[in-house]
Amino acid sequence: MSGTMSNEPGTRIDLPDPTISLMGTGMSGIQYKIIGTTLQALVVEIPQGQTLFSERGGMSWMSANIKMETNMEGGFGGAFKRMLGGESIFMVTFESMQGTGLVGFAAELPGKIVPLNLGAGQSIICQKDSFMCAERSVQLDIQFRRKLGAGFFGGEGFIMQKLTGPGTAFVELDGEVVEYTLGEGQMLKVDTGHIAMYEPTVQFDVEMVRGFKNILFGGEGLFLATLRGPGRVWLQTMPAMSLANKLAQYMPMPSSGS
C-alpha cells in the first residue's frame, strides 16, 4: 500500500498506509510498530523461540506460526492479584514457532499506546487495566496504595498495576498524555482518574477539596489526588469514565411506560 488511495474500476484496491507513530526493538529482539493516531494499534514481530504475554482477549490478529496458550500465571494467588488489578484471571502467551511471527493488539479506547523499556529492577506504576502486553521477562504485579484514603477516594480504586523489568511492556492510556517531572517535595494536585502512570519514588495521596462553595459548585467532586515528588508522572487527558459519562448524555432513556 502507499500513501494515496488507488481505486480505478477493475484494478486492485490499494488503501493508504496507516500512520506509523513509533517503531522500536525490544530487549528480546521483538520488533514493534505503533500505528494510527487516535485509535492506535500495536503490531509486534516475534523472533522464533521468543514469547510475548498479554491479558486474555487482548489479541486482535496473529500469523499462523504463533502458538497461543492460555494459562493461570502464578497459580490462584497470581490470578487473584490480577483480578484485583482489573485484569483477566487468565493470561495468554504468544510464542513464534517457525521463523518470525506477528501479533496485533488494538486499543480499546481513543488514546495512546506507550512502550516502556524497563531496565533490570526498574518499575513503573500504572492505572489498572492499562496493561496491554509485554516481553516474557517483564513482571506484572499489583500496587497497593499505602494509605486507605488514596485507595477509597482516588478514582481508580485501591489497586494499581506495577510493571518491573527487565524487558519492554506496552500500556494503553486514555486521550493524550502529559508528562511532568516533580522535584523533591514538589506537589501536583490532579482530578482523580487523570493519573496514568508515575515512578515509584512519587508519593500518591488524596485530599478533600477545601471551601464550601468549591465542594457544592466547583463540579470537581469532593477529593483531589496529590502527587508529591521526586519523580516523573504522566497524566491522561480523557479518562475512560469521563468519556463514558459524556456519551451517556446522548443515550436514549427508557420511556416510563416500558
Short mmCIF file of the C-alpha atoms (twelve columns), coordinates in Angstrom:
data_MODEL
# 
_entry.id   MODEL 
# 
loop_
_atom_site.group_PDB 
_atom_site.id 
_atom_site.type_symbol 
_atom_site.label_atom_id 
_atom_site.label_alt_id 
_atom_site.label_comp_id 
_atom_site.label_asym_id 
_atom_site.label_seq_id 
_atom_site.Cartn_x 
_atom_site.Cartn_y 
_atom_site.Cartn_z 
_atom_site.pdbx_PDB_model_num 
ATOM 1   C CA . MET A 1   0.000   0.000   0.000   1 
ATOM 2   C CA . SER A 2   1.032   3.620   -0.433  1 
ATOM 3   C CA . GLY A 3   0.137   6.993   0.981   1 
ATOM 4   C CA . THR A 4   -2.590  7.547   -1.591  1 
ATOM 5   C CA . MET A 5   -5.631  5.502   -2.486  1 
ATOM 6   C CA . SER A 6   -5.989  3.994   -5.937  1 
ATOM 7   C CA . ASN A 7   -9.380  2.557   -6.781  1 
ATOM 8   C CA . GLU A 8   -9.867  2.550   -10.536 1 
ATOM 9   C CA . PRO A 9   -12.655 0.234   -11.742 1 
ATOM 10  C CA . GLY A 10  -11.379 -3.276  -12.401 1 
ATOM 11  C CA . THR A 11  -7.992  -2.733  -10.729 1 
ATOM 12  C CA . ARG A 12  -6.569  -3.812  -7.407  1 
ATOM 13  C CA . ILE A 13  -7.842  -1.752  -4.468  1 
ATOM 14  C CA . ASP A 14  -4.965  -0.066  -2.617  1 
ATOM 15  C CA . LEU A 15  -5.764  1.692   0.644   1 
ATOM 16  C CA . PRO A 16  -3.445  4.319   2.155   1 
ATOM 17  C CA . ASP A 17  -0.818  3.016   4.544   1 
ATOM 18  C CA . PRO A 18  -1.690  3.724   8.188   1 
ATOM 19  C CA . THR A 19  0.341   6.317   10.013  1 
ATOM 20  C CA . ILE A 20  3.256   4.795   11.937  1 
ATOM 21  C CA . SER A 21  3.544   6.723   15.187  1 
ATOM 22  C CA . LEU A 22  6.515   4.829   16.607  1 
ATOM 23  C CA . MET A 23  8.833   1.922   15.804  1 
ATOM 24  C CA . GLY A 24  11.296  0.133   18.035  1 
ATOM 25  C CA . THR A 25  13.076  -3.003  19.201  1 
ATOM 26  C CA . GLY A 26  12.521  -4.816  22.491  1 
ATOM 27  C CA . MET A 27  15.187  -6.376  24.676  1 
ATOM 28  C CA . SER A 28  14.385  -9.905  23.455  1 
ATOM 29  C CA . GLY A 29  14.660  -8.860  19.811  1 
ATOM 30  C CA . ILE A 30  10.995  -8.221  19.109  1 
ATOM 31  C CA . GLN A 31  10.235  -5.513  16.542  1 
ATOM 32  C CA . TYR A 32  7.180   -3.339  17.140  1 
ATOM 33  C CA . LYS A 33  5.184   -0.678  15.370  1 
ATOM 34  C CA . ILE A 34  2.509   1.558   16.865  1 
ATOM 35  C CA . ILE A 35  0.164   2.581   14.073  1 
ATOM 36  C CA . GLY A 36  -2.612  5.148   13.955  1 
ATOM 37  C CA . THR A 37  -3.141  8.413   15.778  1 
ATOM 38  C CA . THR A 38  -6.363  8.416   17.811  1 
ATOM 39  C CA . LEU A 39  -7.392  4.743   17.803  1 
ATOM 40  C CA . GLN A 40  -3.998  3.100   17.769  1 
ATOM 41  C CA . ALA A 41  -2.859  -0.480  17.287  1 
ATOM 42  C CA . LEU A 42  0.323   -2.290  18.224  1 
ATOM 43  C CA . VAL A 43  1.907   -4.772  15.795  1 
ATOM 44  C CA . VAL A 44  4.710   -6.934  17.208  1 
ATOM 45  C CA . GLU A 45  7.061   -9.190  15.245  1 
ATOM 46  C CA . ILE A 46  8.326   -12.005 17.496  1 
ATOM 47  C CA . PRO A 47  11.543  -13.882 16.605  1 
ATOM 48  C CA . GLN A 48  11.453  -17.665 16.648  1 
ATOM 49  C CA . GLY A 49  11.512  -19.055 20.187  1 
ATOM 50  C CA . GLN A 50  10.650  -15.713 21.819  1 
ATOM 51  C CA . THR A 51  7.450   -15.143 23.808  1 
ATOM 52  C CA . LEU A 52  5.043   -12.288 24.450  1 
ATOM 53  C CA . PHE A 53  2.258   -12.329 27.036  1 
ATOM 54  C CA . SER A 54  -0.966  -10.369 27.415  1 
ATOM 55  C CA . GLU A 55  -4.302  -10.458 29.172  1 
ATOM 56  C CA . ARG A 56  -6.980  -12.811 27.889  1 
ATOM 57  C CA . GLY A 57  -8.867  -11.341 24.931  1 
ATOM 58  C CA . GLY A 58  -6.210  -8.731  24.167  1 
ATOM 59  C CA . MET A 59  -5.044  -10.150 20.838  1 
ATOM 60  C CA . SER A 60  -6.631  -8.763  17.648  1 
ATOM 61  C CA . TRP A 61  -4.801  -10.747 14.940  1 
ATOM 62  C CA . MET A 62  -1.778  -13.054 14.584  1 
ATOM 63  C CA . SER A 63  0.136   -15.051 11.993  1 
ATOM 64  C CA . ALA A 64  -0.308  -18.813 11.617  1 
ATOM 65  C CA . ASN A 65  3.115   -19.672 13.102  1 
ATOM 66  C CA . ILE A 66  2.225   -18.196 16.509  1 
ATOM 67  C CA . LYS A 67  1.476   -20.701 19.265  1 
ATOM 68  C CA . MET A 68  -1.080  -19.281 21.704  1 
ATOM 69  C CA . GLU A 69  -1.502  -20.746 25.182  1 
ATOM 70  C CA . THR A 70  -3.906  -19.626 27.906  1 
ATOM 71  C CA . ASN A 71  -2.844  -20.260 31.480  1 
ATOM 72  C CA . MET A 72  -3.263  -19.099 35.043  1 
ATOM 73  C CA . GLU A 73  0.096   -17.430 35.612  1 
ATOM 74  C CA . GLY A 74  1.295   -17.606 39.211  1 
ATOM 75  C CA . GLY A 75  -1.446  -20.036 40.277  1 
ATOM 76  C CA . PHE A 76  -4.520  -18.925 42.212  1 
ATOM 77  C CA . GLY A 77  -2.578  -16.286 44.115  1 
ATOM 78  C CA . GLY A 78  -1.381  -14.613 40.933  1 
ATOM 79  C CA . ALA A 79  -4.820  -14.882 39.373  1 
ATOM 80  C CA . PHE A 80  -6.429  -13.219 42.402  1 
ATOM 81  C CA . LYS A 81  -3.935  -10.356 42.242  1 
ATOM 82  C CA . ARG A 82  -4.659  -9.787  38.558  1 
ATOM 83  C CA . MET A 83  -8.394  -9.786  39.233  1 
ATOM 84  C CA . LEU A 84  -7.891  -7.044  41.845  1 
ATOM 85  C CA . GLY A 85  -5.800  -5.119  39.344  1 
ATOM 86  C CA . GLY A 86  -8.611  -5.083  36.791  1 
ATOM 87  C CA . GLU A 87  -7.126  -7.766  34.539  1 
ATOM 88  C CA . SER A 88  -8.345  -11.189 33.485  1 
ATOM 89  C CA . ILE A 89  -7.669  -14.158 35.745  1 
ATOM 90  C CA . PHE A 90  -6.055  -15.913 32.789  1 
ATOM 91  C CA . MET A 91  -3.050  -14.715 30.823  1 
ATOM 92  C CA . VAL A 92  -2.147  -15.613 27.238  1 
ATOM 93  C CA . THR A 93  1.343   -16.281 25.901  1 
ATOM 94  C CA . PHE A 94  2.298   -15.972 22.229  1 
ATOM 95  C CA . GLU A 95  5.363   -17.896 21.030  1 
ATOM 96  C CA . SER A 96  6.759   -17.854 17.498  1 
ATOM 97  C CA . MET A 97  7.380   -21.466 16.449  1 
ATOM 98  C CA . GLN A 98  8.853   -21.192 12.929  1 
ATOM 99  C CA . GLY A 99  10.542  -18.018 11.799  1 
ATOM 100 C CA . THR A 100 9.284   -14.602 12.784  1 
ATOM 101 C CA . GLY A 101 5.651   -14.391 13.898  1 
ATOM 102 C CA . LEU A 102 3.300   -11.437 14.089  1 
ATOM 103 C CA . VAL A 103 0.722   -10.436 16.715  1 
ATOM 104 C CA . GLY A 104 -1.523  -7.363  16.627  1 
ATOM 105 C CA . PHE A 105 -3.239  -5.634  19.543  1 
ATOM 106 C CA . ALA A 106 -5.841  -2.870  19.127  1 
ATOM 107 C CA . ALA A 107 -6.537  -0.170  21.711  1 
ATOM 108 C CA . GLU A 108 -9.931  -0.307  23.382  1 
ATOM 109 C CA . LEU A 109 -10.430 3.476   23.571  1 
ATOM 110 C CA . PRO A 110 -9.094  6.624   21.908  1 
ATOM 111 C CA . GLY A 111 -5.678  7.340   23.350  1 
ATOM 112 C CA . LYS A 112 -2.020  6.394   23.180  1 
ATOM 113 C CA . ILE A 113 -0.161  3.090   23.246  1 
ATOM 114 C CA . VAL A 114 3.071   3.678   25.172  1 
ATOM 115 C CA . PRO A 115 6.139   1.387   25.116  1 
ATOM 116 C CA . LEU A 116 8.023   1.079   28.398  1 
ATOM 117 C CA . ASN A 117 11.622  -0.090  28.051  1 
ATOM 118 C CA . LEU A 118 12.391  -1.161  31.604  1 
ATOM 119 C CA . GLY A 119 15.844  -1.999  32.916  1 
ATOM 120 C CA . ALA A 120 16.507  -4.767  35.437  1 
ATOM 121 C CA . GLY A 121 14.604  -3.897  38.623  1 
ATOM 122 C CA . GLN A 122 13.144  -0.719  37.118  1 
ATOM 123 C CA . SER A 123 9.422   -0.313  37.842  1 
ATOM 124 C CA . ILE A 124 6.557   1.908   36.771  1 
ATOM 125 C CA . ILE A 125 3.118   2.179   38.395  1 
ATOM 126 C CA . CYS A 126 0.141   2.425   36.024  1 
ATOM 127 C CA . GLN A 127 -3.602  2.816   36.252  1 
ATOM 128 C CA . LYS A 128 -5.379  -0.511  36.484  1 
ATOM 129 C CA . ASP A 129 -6.489  -2.128  33.224  1 
ATOM 130 C CA . SER A 130 -3.822  -0.231  31.260  1 
ATOM 131 C CA . PHE A 131 -1.559  -3.236  30.621  1 
ATOM 132 C CA . MET A 132 -1.608  -4.424  27.005  1 
ATOM 133 C CA . CYS A 133 1.275   -6.882  26.573  1 
ATOM 134 C CA . ALA A 134 4.941   -7.388  27.442  1 
ATOM 135 C CA . GLU A 135 8.024   -9.466  26.833  1 
ATOM 136 C CA . ARG A 136 8.192   -12.604 28.927  1 
ATOM 137 C CA . SER A 137 10.912  -11.173 31.191  1 
ATOM 138 C CA . VAL A 138 8.619   -8.394  32.496  1 
ATOM 139 C CA . GLN A 139 6.844   -8.937  35.806  1 
ATOM 140 C CA . LEU A 140 3.229   -7.789  36.115  1 
ATOM 141 C CA . ASP A 141 2.094   -7.216  39.681  1 
ATOM 142 C CA . ILE A 142 -0.319  -5.063  41.658  1 
ATOM 143 C CA . GLN A 143 0.482   -1.976  43.709  1 
ATOM 144 C CA . PHE A 144 -1.403  -1.411  46.958  1 
ATOM 145 C CA . ARG A 145 -1.668  2.222   47.907  1 
ATOM 146 C CA . ARG A 146 -0.244  2.747   51.351  1 
ATOM 147 C CA . LYS A 147 -2.990  4.981   52.661  1 
ATOM 148 C CA . LEU A 148 -6.620  3.914   52.747  1 
ATOM 149 C CA . GLY A 149 -7.782  7.399   51.786  1 
ATOM 150 C CA . ALA A 150 -5.960  7.165   48.473  1 
ATOM 151 C CA . GLY A 151 -7.470  3.757   47.876  1 
ATOM 152 C CA . PHE A 152 -11.089 4.571   48.584  1 
ATOM 153 C CA . PHE A 153 -11.254 8.043   47.028  1 
ATOM 154 C CA . GLY A 154 -8.508  8.003   44.405  1 
ATOM 155 C CA . GLY A 155 -10.826 7.430   41.464  1 
ATOM 156 C CA . GLU A 156 -9.019  4.311   40.229  1 
ATOM 157 C CA . GLY A 157 -9.645  2.018   43.173  1 
ATOM 158 C CA . PHE A 158 -7.324  0.686   45.849  1 
ATOM 159 C CA . ILE A 159 -5.166  -1.197  43.345  1 
ATOM 160 C CA . MET A 160 -2.875  -0.077  40.556  1 
ATOM 161 C CA . GLN A 161 -0.629  -2.135  38.290  1 
ATOM 162 C CA . LYS A 162 3.120   -2.396  38.692  1 
ATOM 163 C CA . LEU A 163 5.425   -3.377  35.840  1 
ATOM 164 C CA . THR A 164 9.018   -4.355  36.613  1 
ATOM 165 C CA . GLY A 165 11.858  -5.011  34.173  1 
ATOM 166 C CA . PRO A 166 13.949  -6.124  32.507  1 
ATOM 167 C CA . GLY A 167 12.028  -6.002  29.258  1 
ATOM 168 C CA . THR A 168 9.637   -3.993  27.134  1 
ATOM 169 C CA . ALA A 169 5.989   -3.606  28.131  1 
ATOM 170 C CA . PHE A 170 3.141   -1.775  26.431  1 
ATOM 171 C CA . VAL A 171 0.318   0.124   28.127  1 
ATOM 172 C CA . GLU A 172 -2.653  1.982   26.688  1 
ATOM 173 C CA . LEU A 173 -3.546  5.360   28.174  1 
ATOM 174 C CA . ASP A 174 -6.702  7.412   27.647  1 
ATOM 175 C CA . GLY A 175 -6.588  10.502  25.444  1 
ATOM 176 C CA . GLU A 176 -3.362  12.475  25.142  1 
ATOM 177 C CA . VAL A 177 -0.510  12.071  27.636  1 
ATOM 178 C CA . VAL A 178 1.133   14.947  29.541  1 
ATOM 179 C CA . GLU A 179 4.397   14.424  31.451  1 
ATOM 180 C CA . TYR A 180 5.680   16.331  34.478  1 
ATOM 181 C CA . THR A 181 8.925   15.976  36.414  1 
ATOM 182 C CA . LEU A 182 8.455   16.786  40.091  1 
ATOM 183 C CA . GLY A 183 11.311  17.915  42.292  1 
ATOM 184 C CA . GLU A 184 11.851  16.876  45.897  1 
ATOM 185 C CA . GLY A 185 8.687   17.800  47.826  1 
ATOM 186 C CA . GLN A 186 7.026   19.401  44.794  1 
ATOM 187 C CA . MET A 187 3.323   18.547  44.642  1 
ATOM 188 C CA . LEU A 188 0.797   18.367  41.849  1 
ATOM 189 C CA . LYS A 189 -2.965  18.228  42.502  1 
ATOM 190 C CA . VAL A 190 -4.894  16.198  39.939  1 
ATOM 191 C CA . ASP A 191 -8.540  15.490  39.314  1 
ATOM 192 C CA . THR A 192 -8.939  11.822  40.174  1 
ATOM 193 C CA . GLY A 193 -8.856  9.496   37.201  1 
ATOM 194 C CA . HIS A 194 -6.389  11.596  35.210  1 
ATOM 195 C CA . ILE A 195 -3.368  9.810   36.708  1 
ATOM 196 C CA . ALA A 196 -1.976  7.450   34.074  1 
ATOM 197 C CA . MET A 197 1.476   6.463   35.388  1 
ATOM 198 C CA . TYR A 198 4.102   7.539   37.879  1 
ATOM 199 C CA . GLU A 199 7.504   6.437   39.101  1 
ATOM 200 C CA . PRO A 200 7.676   4.558   42.422  1 
ATOM 201 C CA . THR A 201 9.514   7.485   44.042  1 
ATOM 202 C CA . VAL A 202 6.364   9.624   43.721  1 
ATOM 203 C CA . GLN A 203 4.016   9.645   46.718  1 
ATOM 204 C CA . PHE A 204 0.326   9.352   45.903  1 
ATOM 205 C CA . ASP A 205 -2.396  10.519  48.281  1 
ATOM 206 C CA . VAL A 206 -5.851  12.104  48.281  1 
ATOM 207 C CA . GLU A 207 -7.066  15.286  49.979  1 
ATOM 208 C CA . MET A 208 -10.502 16.802  50.366  1 
ATOM 209 C CA . VAL A 209 -11.355 19.872  48.308  1 
ATOM 210 C CA . ARG A 210 -11.309 22.947  50.516  1 
ATOM 211 C CA . GLY A 211 -14.015 25.561  50.586  1 
ATOM 212 C CA . PHE A 212 -17.785 25.137  50.911  1 
ATOM 213 C CA . LYS A 213 -18.514 26.767  47.537  1 
ATOM 214 C CA . ASN A 214 -15.871 24.671  45.809  1 
ATOM 215 C CA . ILE A 215 -17.465 21.481  47.111  1 
ATOM 216 C CA . LEU A 216 -21.027 22.465  46.182  1 
ATOM 217 C CA . PHE A 217 -20.489 24.343  42.925  1 
ATOM 218 C CA . GLY A 218 -16.982 23.522  41.708  1 
ATOM 219 C CA . GLY A 219 -18.015 20.369  39.877  1 
ATOM 220 C CA . GLU A 220 -14.721 18.638  40.715  1 
ATOM 221 C CA . GLY A 221 -16.039 16.260  43.364  1 
ATOM 222 C CA . LEU A 222 -15.029 16.039  46.999  1 
ATOM 223 C CA . PHE A 223 -11.455 14.851  46.549  1 
ATOM 224 C CA . LEU A 224 -8.334  15.610  44.560  1 
ATOM 225 C CA . ALA A 225 -5.351  13.322  44.088  1 
ATOM 226 C CA . THR A 226 -1.957  14.649  45.182  1 
ATOM 227 C CA . LEU A 227 1.343   13.571  43.659  1 
ATOM 228 C CA . ARG A 228 4.474   14.555  45.561  1 
ATOM 229 C CA . GLY A 229 7.976   14.319  44.094  1 
ATOM 230 C CA . PRO A 230 10.646  13.469  43.417  1 
ATOM 231 C CA . GLY A 231 9.871   11.631  40.202  1 
ATOM 232 C CA . ARG A 232 8.006   11.764  36.932  1 
ATOM 233 C CA . VAL A 233 4.253   11.495  36.459  1 
ATOM 234 C CA . TRP A 234 2.171   11.028  33.332  1 
ATOM 235 C CA . LEU A 235 -1.390  12.348  33.153  1 
ATOM 236 C CA . GLN A 236 -4.109  11.340  30.694  1 
ATOM 237 C CA . THR A 237 -6.492  13.899  29.217  1 
ATOM 238 C CA . MET A 238 -9.583  11.711  28.744  1 
ATOM 239 C CA . PRO A 239 -10.202 9.053   31.414  1 
ATOM 240 C CA . ALA A 240 -12.485 6.236   30.338  1 
ATOM 241 C CA . MET A 241 -15.050 7.189   32.986  1 
ATOM 242 C CA . SER A 242 -15.213 10.775  31.717  1 
ATOM 243 C CA . LEU A 243 -15.792 9.516   28.181  1 
ATOM 244 C CA . ALA A 244 -18.495 7.114   29.364  1 
ATOM 245 C CA . ASN A 245 -20.272 9.850   31.322  1 
ATOM 246 C CA . LYS A 246 -20.220 12.181  28.325  1 
ATOM 247 C CA . LEU A 247 -21.589 9.527   25.968  1 
ATOM 248 C CA . ALA A 248 -24.290 8.625   28.476  1 
ATOM 249 C CA . GLN A 249 -25.821 12.083  27.959  1 
ATOM 250 C CA . TYR A 250 -26.695 11.116  24.388  1 
ATOM 251 C CA . MET A 251 -28.022 7.635   25.105  1 
ATOM 252 C CA . PRO A 252 -31.810 7.212   24.771  1 
ATOM 253 C CA . MET A 253 -33.585 6.922   28.064  1 
ATOM 254 C CA . PRO A 254 -36.224 4.197   28.523  1 
ATOM 255 C CA . SER A 255 -39.730 5.520   28.498  1 
ATOM 256 C CA . SER A 256 -41.766 5.323   31.666  1 
ATOM 257 C CA . GLY A 257 -44.298 3.017   30.003  1 
ATOM 258 C CA . SER A 258 -41.736 0.366   29.011  1 
# 
